[in-house]
Amino acid sequence: MRALLALAVAGSTLGAGPAAAEVVPHIEAGVAQTGEALTVPAGDGALTETRDLYSTRLAIGLDYPALSEVAPLGGALYGRTALAGDVLLTPGRWSLVAEQDLRWRRPLGPLSIALGLGLAARLELERPSFSTLALGLPVGVRWGWLELDWRPAWRIPLGEEEAAVFGGTRRHGAVSGVDLLALALRVHVTALAW
């Protein structure tokens, strides 16, 4: 009984809505996708093979009010800054991801929706030449302290590896494209807000 009471108190503290001008930490877990390409010389031209790679991720971050004097369409503008670690499932490479968003959030009854613009820099720790920059359109649905987030983005490669082979050049690196699989489940820890 004592454990149930402690769990109820912790849940009500965690789920309490933040005041309008608070910085709220969050933690999240998610899945995402990226892509890479391998180009090898073949005859007079080159042969290119691309593949999608999938990753799991854990992130910590902060939500905070932004441009508080602006309140478009009954909502408010919020900033979100996060740092994530992820691992690509097929090659097993680790990455560090820094994200910065500006989101418009509007309450709809017990839910709130969020739409925005985001920028994410993904640094491949084992192969830095595979790093990318992503311009995203994050969409979130929040209920109390829990948020489901989808972050489609345009991926921009920041480099590639080159090597001379068979009288030509072999290129291997990230490829530009759209990342549609980018889902996260986020927990806003309102008990730690300041």
C-alpha positions as a Markdown table, in Angstrom:
| # | Residue | x | y | z |
|---|---|---|---|---|
| 1 | Met | 0.0 | 0.0 | 0.0 |
| 2 | Arg | 2.8 | 2.4 | 0.9 |
| 3 | Ala | 4.5 | 1.7 | -2.5 |
| 4 | Leu | 1.3 | 2.4 | -4.4 |
| 5 | Leu | 0.9 | 5.7 | -2.5 |
| 6 | Ala | 4.5 | 6.7 | -3.3 |
| 7 | Leu | 4.0 | 5.8 | -6.9 |
| 8 | Ala | 0.8 | 7.9 | -7.1 |
| 9 | Val | 2.5 | 10.9 | -5.5 |
| 10 | Ala | 5.5 | 10.6 | -7.9 |
| 11 | Gly | 3.2 | 10.3 | -10.9 |
| 12 | Ser | 1.2 | 13.3 | -9.9 |
| 13 | Thr | 4.4 | 15.3 | -9.4 |
| 14 | Leu | 5.9 | 14.1 | -12.7 |
| 15 | Gly | 2.7 | 14.8 | -14.6 |
| 16 | Ala | 1.9 | 18.2 | -13.2 |
| 17 | Gly | 1.8 | 20.8 | -15.9 |
| 18 | Pro | 4.7 | 23.3 | -16.0 |
| 19 | Ala | 4.1 | 27.0 | -15.4 |
| 20 | Ala | 4.3 | 29.2 | -18.5 |
| 21 | Ala | 7.9 | 30.3 | -18.0 |
| 22 | Glu | 9.8 | 27.2 | -17.0 |
| 23 | Val | 12.7 | 25.3 | -18.3 |
| 24 | Val | 11.6 | 21.6 | -18.3 |
| 25 | Pro | 14.2 | 18.8 | -18.8 |
| 26 | His | 13.2 | 15.7 | -20.8 |
| 27 | Ile | 14.5 | 12.3 | -21.6 |
| 28 | Glu | 13.6 | 10.3 | -24.7 |
| 29 | Ala | 14.1 | 7.0 | -26.5 |
| 30 | Gly | 13.5 | 6.6 | -30.2 |
| 31 | Val | 14.3 | 5.1 | -33.6 |
| 32 | Ala | 15.6 | 6.8 | -36.7 |
| 33 | Gln | 17.0 | 6.3 | -40.1 |
| 34 | Thr | 19.9 | 7.6 | -42.2 |
| 35 | Gly | 21.4 | 6.6 | -45.5 |
| 36 | Glu | 24.8 | 6.0 | -47.1 |
| 37 | Ala | 26.2 | 5.4 | -50.6 |
| 38 | Leu | 29.1 | 3.5 | -52.0 |
| 39 | Thr | 30.4 | 4.4 | -55.5 |
| 40 | Val | 33.0 | 2.3 | -57.3 |
| 41 | Pro | 34.5 | 2.7 | -60.7 |
| 42 | Ala | 33.0 | 0.3 | -63.3 |
| 43 | Gly | 34.2 | 0.5 | -66.9 |
| 44 | Asp | 33.9 | 4.0 | -68.2 |
| 45 | Gly | 31.5 | 5.1 | -65.5 |
| 46 | Ala | 30.8 | 4.3 | -61.9 |
| 47 | Leu | 28.4 | 2.0 | -60.0 |
| 48 | Thr | 26.6 | 3.5 | -57.0 |
| 49 | Glu | 24.8 | 1.4 | -54.3 |
| 50 | Thr | 22.7 | 3.1 | -51.6 |
| 51 | Arg | 21.2 | 1.7 | -48.4 |
| 52 | Asp | 19.1 | 2.9 | -45.5 |
| 53 | Leu | 20.4 | 2.4 | -42.0 |
| 54 | Tyr | 18.3 | 2.3 | -38.9 |
| 55 | Ser | 19.3 | 3.4 | -35.4 |
| 56 | Thr | 18.1 | 3.4 | -31.8 |
| 57 | Arg | 18.7 | 6.5 | -29.7 |
| 58 | Leu | 18.6 | 7.9 | -26.2 |
| 59 | Ala | 18.5 | 11.6 | -25.6 |
| 60 | Ile | 18.3 | 14.2 | -22.8 |
| 61 | Gly | 17.3 | 17.8 | -23.4 |
| 62 | Leu | 15.5 | 20.9 | -22.3 |
| 63 | Asp | 12.2 | 22.7 | -23.3 |
| 64 | Tyr | 12.0 | 26.4 | -22.6 |
| 65 | Pro | 9.9 | 29.4 | -23.6 |
| 66 | Ala | 11.1 | 31.3 | -26.7 |
| 67 | Leu | 9.8 | 34.7 | -27.9 |
| 68 | Ser | 7.3 | 34.9 | -25.1 |
| 69 | Glu | 5.8 | 38.2 | -26.4 |
| 70 | Val | 4.7 | 36.4 | -29.5 |
| 71 | Ala | 1.6 | 34.1 | -29.2 |
| 72 | Pro | 0.4 | 33.1 | -32.7 |
| 73 | Leu | -3.0 | 31.3 | -33.1 |
| 74 | Gly | -3.6 | 30.8 | -29.4 |
| 75 | Gly | -0.3 | 28.9 | -28.9 |
| 76 | Ala | 3.1 | 29.7 | -27.6 |
| 77 | Leu | 6.7 | 29.4 | -29.0 |
| 78 | Tyr | 9.1 | 27.0 | -27.3 |
| 79 | Gly | 12.7 | 26.1 | -27.9 |
| 80 | Arg | 14.0 | 22.6 | -27.5 |
| 81 | Thr | 17.7 | 21.7 | -27.2 |
| 82 | Ala | 18.8 | 18.0 | -27.0 |
| 83 | Leu | 21.8 | 15.8 | -27.0 |
| 84 | Ala | 21.5 | 12.2 | -28.1 |
| 85 | Gly | 23.6 | 9.1 | -28.5 |
| 86 | Asp | 22.6 | 6.6 | -31.1 |
| 87 | Val | 23.9 | 3.4 | -32.6 |
| 88 | Leu | 23.4 | 2.3 | -36.2 |
| 89 | Leu | 22.0 | -1.2 | -36.0 |
| 90 | Thr | 23.6 | -2.8 | -39.1 |
| 91 | Pro | 27.2 | -1.6 | -39.0 |
| 92 | Gly | 27.2 | -1.0 | -35.2 |
| 93 | Arg | 28.6 | 2.6 | -35.4 |
| 94 | Trp | 28.0 | 5.1 | -32.6 |
| 95 | Ser | 27.0 | 8.7 | -33.2 |
| 96 | Leu | 26.4 | 11.9 | -31.2 |
| 97 | Val | 23.5 | 14.1 | -32.3 |
| 98 | Ala | 22.8 | 17.7 | -31.2 |
| 99 | Glu | 19.3 | 19.1 | -32.0 |
| 100 | Gln | 17.9 | 22.6 | -31.8 |
| 101 | Asp | 14.2 | 23.2 | -32.5 |
| 102 | Leu | 11.8 | 26.2 | -32.4 |
| 103 | Arg | 8.2 | 24.8 | -31.9 |
| 104 | Trp | 4.7 | 26.3 | -31.8 |
| 105 | Arg | 2.7 | 24.5 | -29.1 |
| 106 | Arg | -1.1 | 24.8 | -28.7 |
| 107 | Pro | -3.3 | 23.1 | -26.1 |
| 108 | Leu | -6.3 | 21.1 | -27.4 |
| 109 | Gly | -8.1 | 19.9 | -24.3 |
| 110 | Pro | -6.0 | 17.4 | -22.4 |
| 111 | Leu | -3.6 | 17.2 | -25.3 |
| 112 | Ser | -1.3 | 19.7 | -26.9 |
| 113 | Ile | 0.2 | 19.7 | -30.4 |
| 114 | Ala | 3.6 | 21.1 | -31.4 |
| 115 | Leu | 4.8 | 22.0 | -34.9 |
| 116 | Gly | 8.2 | 23.5 | -35.7 |
| 117 | Leu | 11.5 | 23.8 | -37.5 |
| 118 | Gly | 14.6 | 21.9 | -36.4 |
| 119 | Leu | 18.2 | 21.5 | -37.1 |
| 120 | Ala | 20.2 | 18.4 | -36.1 |
| 121 | Ala | 23.9 | 17.7 | -36.5 |
| 122 | Arg | 24.9 | 14.1 | -36.4 |
| 123 | Leu | 28.6 | 13.3 | -35.7 |
| 124 | Glu | 29.7 | 9.8 | -36.5 |
| 125 | Leu | 32.2 | 8.9 | -33.8 |
| 126 | Glu | 33.9 | 6.1 | -35.6 |
| 127 | Arg | 33.8 | 7.5 | -39.1 |
| 128 | Pro | 33.5 | 11.3 | -39.0 |
| 129 | Ser | 33.3 | 11.6 | -42.8 |
| 130 | Phe | 29.9 | 10.0 | -42.6 |
| 131 | Ser | 28.5 | 12.9 | -40.5 |
| 132 | Thr | 25.3 | 14.7 | -41.6 |
| 133 | Leu | 23.2 | 17.8 | -41.0 |
| 134 | Ala | 19.4 | 17.5 | -41.0 |
| 135 | Leu | 16.7 | 20.2 | -41.5 |
| 136 | Gly | 13.6 | 18.9 | -39.9 |
| 137 | Leu | 9.9 | 19.6 | -39.4 |
| 138 | Pro | 9.2 | 18.1 | -36.0 |
| 139 | Val | 5.6 | 17.3 | -35.1 |
| 140 | Gly | 4.6 | 16.3 | -31.5 |
| 141 | Val | 1.5 | 15.3 | -29.6 |
| 142 | Arg | 1.7 | 15.7 | -25.8 |
| 143 | Trp | -0.5 | 14.5 | -23.0 |
| 144 | Gly | 0.7 | 15.7 | -19.6 |
| 145 | Trp | 4.3 | 14.7 | -19.2 |
| 146 | Leu | 4.4 | 12.2 | -22.1 |
| 147 | Glu | 5.0 | 13.2 | -25.8 |
| 148 | Leu | 5.1 | 11.3 | -29.0 |
| 149 | Asp | 7.4 | 13.0 | -31.6 |
| 150 | Trp | 7.9 | 12.5 | -35.3 |
| 151 | Arg | 10.7 | 14.4 | -36.9 |
| 152 | Pro | 10.9 | 14.0 | -40.7 |
| 153 | Ala | 14.0 | 15.7 | -42.1 |
| 154 | Trp | 16.1 | 16.4 | -45.2 |
| 155 | Arg | 19.6 | 14.9 | -44.7 |
| 156 | Ile | 22.7 | 16.7 | -46.0 |
| 157 | Pro | 26.0 | 14.8 | -46.0 |
| 158 | Leu | 29.0 | 16.6 | -44.6 |
| 159 | Gly | 31.7 | 14.4 | -46.2 |
| 160 | Glu | 32.8 | 11.1 | -47.6 |
| 161 | Glu | 35.7 | 8.7 | -47.7 |
| 162 | Glu | 37.7 | 8.5 | -50.9 |
| 163 | Ala | 40.3 | 5.8 | -52.0 |
| 164 | Ala | 42.0 | 5.1 | -55.3 |
| 165 | Val | 41.0 | 1.7 | -56.7 |
| 166 | Phe | 41.1 | 0.0 | -60.1 |
| 167 | Gly | 42.3 | 3.2 | -61.9 |
| 168 | Gly | 39.4 | 5.2 | -60.4 |
| 169 | Thr | 38.1 | 6.5 | -57.1 |
| 170 | Arg | 36.0 | 4.7 | -54.6 |
| 171 | Arg | 33.7 | 6.9 | -52.6 |
| 172 | His | 31.8 | 5.9 | -49.4 |
| 173 | Gly | 29.8 | 8.2 | -47.2 |
| 174 | Ala | 26.4 | 9.6 | -46.2 |
| 175 | Val | 23.9 | 10.3 | -48.9 |
| 176 | Ser | 21.4 | 13.2 | -49.1 |
| 177 | Gly | 17.7 | 12.2 | -48.8 |
| 178 | Val | 14.6 | 12.4 | -46.7 |
| 179 | Asp | 14.5 | 10.6 | -43.3 |
| 180 | Leu | 10.8 | 9.7 | -42.7 |
| 181 | Leu | 11.5 | 7.2 | -39.9 |
| 182 | Ala | 12.3 | 9.4 | -36.9 |
| 183 | Leu | 10.1 | 8.6 | -33.9 |
| 184 | Ala | 10.7 | 9.4 | -30.3 |
| 185 | Leu | 8.8 | 8.9 | -27.0 |
| 186 | Arg | 9.7 | 11.8 | -24.7 |
| 187 | Val | 9.1 | 12.1 | -21.0 |
| 188 | His | 9.0 | 15.7 | -19.6 |
| 189 | Val | 10.3 | 15.7 | -16.1 |
| 190 | Thr | 8.3 | 18.6 | -14.8 |
| 191 | Ala | 9.3 | 17.8 | -11.2 |
| 192 | Leu | 12.8 | 19.1 | -12.1 |
| 193 | Ala | 11.6 | 22.3 | -13.9 |
| 194 | Trp | 13.1 | 25.6 | -12.9 |
